[in-house]
Amino acid sequence: MPETQPYTPPAGHHFLTPLYDVGVRLSTREKLWRTALVDLIAPRDSDLLLDIGAGTGSLATLLARKNPATRYLGVDPDASAIAIARRKACAAHIFAEFVQAHFSAEAAATWPAPSVATLCLVLHQVPLSEKLRLLEEIHMVLQPAGRLYIADYSEQRSWLMRKLFRATIQKLDGYTDTQPNADGVLTPLMLQAGFTDICELAQFNTITGSISILSGTKRSASDEIGNSGSK
Ligand SMILES: C[S@@+](CC[C@H](N)C(=O)[O-])C[C@H]1O[C@@H](n2cnc3c(N)ncnc32)[C@H](O)[C@@H]1O
């Protein structure tokens, strides 16, 4: 299905997509943060993980190595990225599903409800209104007690990290969409979207700025009953 809604491709420009994987590997200490992310997710046999903005599918391979029984569904509007992701999964002999789609709760209504959702390096690239929309619609589609993990450029706390972020990622992806992340907007947006137990689990300093792993939970059905009962 051709993708008609506007979006930013993986490396900012379509012609750079084939170079995306090598760029991320060289510029983000990728092995460190992706491995930490998968360890923190601790995927269970019964989990269904929805990877929104899956790009070239780098998370799928690591996830399958950690727990081959966990079901993985990657969603991305970019046809070239999805083609690379499918080739990588095939080469690694892992089973992973990829759908070419612009993520929305409406599109996700036709997929099984995920127990875990991930957003890796997606939110820093999209406008502020889209950051909130993605978080709100992920919250809608997650199973009760479902978990969201974000790995992305978030608050840039030191002078050096702000300078490096400005000189690299903000040059590539522009200032308007990226600056709210650097100013620490992700936690308040997660709260606004309805997530609870929000925490920053790790932060990695890289030559392109610091990358944080954040998590949040959707209330379970029993929490909802407890809350309405105590009102
Ligand atoms: C920087 S790449 C990150 C790819 C991958 N998650 C990773 O960790 O390498 C951001 C991806 O988000 C995708 N994207 C942008 N807007 C999206 C949306 N609304 N729904 C799903 N994916 C989206 C882009 O096509 C791109 O592949």
The ligand as an ORCA input file, in Angstrom:
! r2SCAN-3c Opt
* xyz 0 1
  C      15.217      7.365     13.075
  S      14.181      6.114     12.504
  C      14.282      4.904     13.788
  C      14.176      3.507     13.267
  C      14.275      2.400     14.328
  N      13.236      2.506     15.309
  C      15.617      2.365     14.999
  O      15.665      2.306     16.224
  O      16.634      2.350     14.291
  C      12.528      6.740     12.736
  C      11.506      5.924     11.988
  O      10.196      6.372     12.353
  C       9.377      6.208     11.215
  N       8.155      7.004     11.417
  C       8.007      8.338     11.325
  N       6.726      8.677     11.564
  C       6.045      7.517     11.838
  C       4.702      7.175     12.163
  N       3.769      8.107     12.307
  N       4.363      5.866     12.350
  C       5.295      4.906     12.266
  N       6.605      5.168     11.949
  C       6.965      6.444     11.750
  C      10.263      6.653     10.048
  O       9.838      6.166      8.811
  C      11.608      6.060     10.472
  O      11.835      4.797      9.907
*
